[in-house]
């Protein structure tokens, strides 16, 4: 049985559709979406680095904790493994959009 969070990502499906030519996105929209996904991917990497830092520090002093570090640690405790999963899936979305880029204005899935 799949964990409920596993169904929220569809990287392989979208990548397959793009590779088969069944997903088409106009170039301008694809480029905008790719840029947004790359920004998100950078944010995920940064949060994972903060979580790793949190795990290394055995007893941090309150003054040493940034709000970003606390947020990342809190997210990791609420949804363990979610950031790692996003780090695996987001590149698939980016690759799919790169494959699906087409001239014109149509967004289609056949």
C-alpha positions as CSV (number, residue, x, y, z in Angstrom):
1,X,0.0,0.0,0.0
2,X,1.3,3.4,-0.9
3,X,1.8,6.1,1.7
4,X,-0.7,8.9,1.0
5,X,2.1,11.5,0.3
6,X,3.5,9.3,-2.5
7,X,0.5,10.0,-4.6
8,X,1.0,13.8,-4.6
9,X,3.9,13.6,-7.0
10,X,3.6,12.6,-10.6
11,X,7.1,13.2,-12.0
12,X,7.3,9.9,-13.8
13,X,3.9,10.2,-15.3
14,X,4.4,13.8,-16.6
15,X,7.9,12.9,-17.8
16,X,6.5,9.9,-19.7
17,X,3.8,12.0,-21.3
18,X,6.3,14.6,-22.4
19,X,8.7,12.0,-23.7
20,X,5.9,10.4,-25.7
21,X,5.0,13.8,-27.2
22,X,1.6,13.7,-25.5
23,X,2.3,16.7,-23.3
24,X,2.8,20.0,-25.1
25,X,3.3,23.4,-23.5
26,X,4.0,26.6,-25.4
27,X,7.6,27.8,-25.0
28,X,6.9,31.0,-23.1
29,X,4.7,29.2,-20.5
30,X,7.1,26.3,-20.2
31,X,10.0,28.6,-19.6
32,X,8.1,30.5,-16.9
33,X,7.1,27.2,-15.2
34,X,10.7,25.9,-15.4
35,X,12.0,29.0,-13.8
36,X,9.5,28.7,-11.0
37,X,10.3,25.1,-10.4
38,X,14.0,25.8,-10.4
39,X,13.4,28.5,-7.7
40,X,11.4,25.9,-5.7
41,X,14.1,23.3,-6.1
42,X,16.7,25.8,-4.8
43,X,14.4,26.5,-1.8
44,X,14.1,22.7,-1.1
45,X,17.8,22.3,-1.3
46,X,18.3,25.2,1.1
47,X,15.8,23.8,3.6
48,X,17.4,20.3,3.4
49,X,20.7,21.9,4.2
50,X,19.1,23.7,7.2
51,X,17.6,20.4,8.4
52,X,21.0,18.8,8.1
53,X,22.5,21.6,10.1
54,X,19.7,21.2,12.7
55,X,20.5,17.5,13.1
56,X,24.3,18.2,13.5
57,X,23.7,20.7,16.4
58,X,23.0,18.7,19.5
59,X,22.0,21.5,21.8
60,X,21.7,24.8,20.0
61,X,21.5,28.0,22.0
62,X,18.3,29.9,21.3
63,X,20.2,33.0,20.0
64,X,21.8,30.8,17.3
65,X,18.6,29.6,15.7
66,X,17.4,31.5,12.6
67,X,13.8,31.5,11.8
68,X,14.6,29.7,8.6
69,X,16.3,26.9,10.5
70,X,13.4,26.6,12.9
71,X,10.9,26.5,10.0
72,X,12.8,23.8,8.2
73,X,13.2,21.7,11.3
74,X,9.5,22.1,12.1
75,X,8.5,21.1,8.5
76,X,10.8,18.1,8.7
77,X,9.1,16.9,11.9
78,X,5.6,17.4,10.5
79,X,6.3,15.7,7.2
80,X,9.4,13.6,7.4
81,X,10.9,12.8,4.1
82,X,8.8,15.2,2.1
83,X,11.6,17.5,1.3
84,X,13.8,14.6,0.1
85,X,10.9,13.4,-2.1
86,X,10.5,16.9,-3.6
87,X,14.2,16.9,-4.3
88,X,13.8,13.7,-6.3
89,X,10.6,14.7,-8.1
90,X,11.1,18.4,-9.1
91,X,13.9,17.7,-11.6
92,X,11.4,15.3,-13.4
93,X,8.9,18.1,-13.7
94,X,11.6,20.4,-15.1
95,X,12.8,17.8,-17.5
96,X,9.2,17.1,-18.7
97,X,8.6,20.8,-19.4
98,X,11.9,21.0,-21.3
99,X,10.7,18.1,-23.5
100,X,7.2,19.5,-23.8
101,X,8.2,23.0,-25.0
102,X,6.5,23.8,-28.2
103,X,6.1,26.9,-30.3
104,X,2.6,28.4,-30.2
105,X,0.0,29.0,-27.5
106,X,-1.6,25.6,-26.9
107,X,-1.3,23.6,-23.8
108,X,-2.5,20.1,-24.6
109,X,-2.4,16.6,-23.1
110,X,-3.5,13.9,-25.4
